[in-house]
């Protein structure tokens, strides 16, 4: 069975969490075993990342940048894997999703950060405010 990680940050309004849950439901419907992880609840242990076959990463737009917890994952990944020549994310397909209050510039930031480490599948999915059924 394919194992998927859905790593995201969500807190006040829960918009990114709603998107993460929709991503997880879609992956489960495709037969994947899914682990949801909200970086608002703690720091993801990157040594556990190799067990996943694919991933989806989500963030709200915080001042046109990704949430600190998602950025911390990337920093930890770089320190743990890339510096040691392991690069465990490089071979994993991943998707991106984000929520925003009007700017939506986090999309470009996410693509720029994540393009250095893996194979993006499709275009990032964004939602302005609460995601509507078309987004989900």
N, C-alpha and C positions, 0 to 999 in steps of 0.2 A: 504494500500500500504506500502511495506517495504521501510524504509528510510535508506539510506546509506551515510556515510561520507567518502570522499576520501581526506585525509589530507596528504600533501606532501610539500617538499621544492624544489624549482627550481629557478634558476636565470640565469646565464650567457649563457649557451648553450641551455637550454630548453629540455634536454633529459628526465629528470624526469617528467617534465610537459607533454611531449608527452605520456609517459607511464600512467600518471594519467588520461589523457583524454581518453586513450584506455580503462582503467579500468572503468571509468565512462560510456562510451558508452556500454560496456558489461553489466554493471549493469542496465542501462536504457533499454537495449534490453531484459533483464530478467524481466522487469516490475517494477524496483525500482525507487523511487524518489531519486535523487543523489545531494549532495551538495559537490562541489569541493572547497577546501581551501588550498591556497598556503601560507605557513608560512613565505615566503619571503615578503609577503604583510601585515603581522601583526601577532598578537598573537591570537590563537583560544581561545574562552571563554569556558573553560571546563564545566561550569554550563549548557551549551547547549548540551553537549554530551549525556545525558540520552535520548534525543528525537530520537536518531538513533538506528536502530536495528542491524546494522553491520558496519564495517569500513574497509578501506584499507589505509595503511600507506606507504609512499614512501620517499626515501631520496637518494641524491647523496652520494658517498663515499668521505668524506672529511678527508684526512689523516687517513684512515681506521676507521673512526667513522661517526656517523650520523650527519646530519646538526643540528645546534643549535636550530632552530625553532621546529624541531620534538622532540628533547630532552626536550625542554621547555614544550611541550605538556605533555610529560610523567611526568616531574617534577610537573607541575600544577595538573595533574590527581592524583598523589600520595598525594600531599598536600590537595587537595579538597576532594577526595573520600577515599583513602585507610586509611589515618590517622583517619578519622571519621567512619570507618567501613562500608562505603557505597560501595566502589569498583564497580562503574558503568561499568567498562570495562570487568570485570571478566566473565560475562555471555554473552558477545557479541562476535560473530565470527569475525575474522579479517584476512586479507591477507596482505602480505608485498611485496614491489617491490623496486628496487634500480637501480641506474646507477653508472658507475665507469669508470675510465680512464685506468684501467689495473689491479689493485689489487683486487678489489671486496671483500675485507675483511669486509666491512660494513655489508654484509649478516649475518655473525656470530654475530656481535654486535647487530644488529636489533633483531635477534632471541633471543639472551640472554636477552635483555631488555624487549621485549614484552612477552616472555614466562611466566613472572611473573604475568601477569595481565589478560590473556584471553585464548581463544581457537583459535589457528592458523589454518587456512584452507589452505591446500596444502603447497607446498614449495615456498619460496620467488622467485620472478621472477627478473632476473637481465639482464642488458644490458651494454655491453662495448661500451661507446660512444653513438652515435645516435642509437636509437632502430630500428632494421630492422623489416619488416612485420612479421617474424616468432615470434619475441618477443611480438609484439603487438597483 
